[in-house]
Amino acid sequence: MKMKLPRLLAVCESCHENAPEMSCYYPEEVAWAPKSGMWLCHECWAELENVGEEQDVTPLVYADAVIVPIKEQMQRLIAASAKRRLGVK
């Protein structure tokens, strides 16, 4: 059996206030908005940060930048699995 990592999603804080069931996005689609101080999807980011369509403003950081790299996640998963099998707490 091959171990597989779960797909991690990021939450847009603005969408979460209005419709929690529709607030999850891929981490590449959620960015930090400095003016509003929240993690926002691309639609909310443009709206709340007052960025017009003609302006090409890129967010400084996306949510995928703060997630642990895949290789490290797999190492942690293997370590946790081994600890459980060996009965180590």
C-alpha positions in Angstrom: 0.0 0.0 0.0 1.4 3.4 -1.0 1.0 6.3 1.4 -0.5 9.4 -0.1 -0.7 12.9 1.3 -4.0 14.6 1.7 -4.7 17.7 -0.4 -4.5 20.8 1.7 -6.8 23.7 1.1 -6.6 27.3 2.2 -9.6 29.4 3.4 -10.5 32.8 2.2 -11.4 34.7 5.4 -13.9 37.0 3.6 -15.7 34.1 1.8 -15.7 32.2 5.1 -17.7 35.0 6.8 -20.4 34.9 4.1 -20.5 31.3 3.0 -18.2 28.9 5.0 -19.1 25.9 2.8 -17.7 27.8 -0.3 -14.5 29.3 1.3 -11.9 26.7 0.5 -9.4 27.2 -2.4 -6.1 25.7 -3.5 -3.3 27.4 -1.6 -2.0 28.9 -4.8 -5.2 30.9 -5.1 -5.2 32.4 -1.6 -3.0 35.4 -0.8 -2.2 37.6 2.1 -3.9 41.1 1.9 -2.0 43.6 3.9 -4.7 46.4 3.9 -7.4 44.1 5.2 -5.1 41.9 7.2 -6.7 38.6 6.0 -6.0 35.7 3.7 -8.2 36.2 0.6 -9.0 34.5 -2.7 -8.1 36.3 -5.9 -11.7 37.8 -6.3 -11.9 39.1 -2.7 -8.3 40.2 -2.8 -8.9 42.5 -5.8 -12.2 43.8 -4.3 -11.0 44.4 -0.7 -7.6 45.7 -1.6 -9.1 48.2 -4.0 -7.2 46.9 -7.0 -8.8 47.8 -10.3 -8.8 45.5 -13.4 -6.3 47.8 -15.1 -3.8 47.6 -12.3 -1.5 44.6 -12.2 -0.7 44.3 -8.5 0.6 41.0 -7.3 0.3 39.8 -3.7 3.5 39.5 -1.7 2.8 35.9 -0.5 0.4 33.1 -1.3 -0.8 30.5 1.1 1.2 27.7 -0.5 4.4 29.5 0.5 3.7 28.9 4.2 2.8 25.2 3.9 5.5 22.7 4.7 7.1 21.3 1.5 5.7 17.9 0.2 9.0 16.1 0.9 8.9 17.1 4.6 5.2 16.3 4.8 5.9 12.8 3.6 8.8 12.4 6.0 6.5 13.4 8.9 3.8 11.0 7.7 6.3 8.1 7.5 7.7 9.0 11.0 4.2 9.2 12.5 3.2 5.9 10.9 6.4 4.2 12.2 5.8 5.5 15.7 2.3 4.3 15.8 3.3 0.8 14.6 6.1 0.6 17.2 3.8 1.9 19.9 5.9 4.9 20.7 4.1 7.9 22.2 
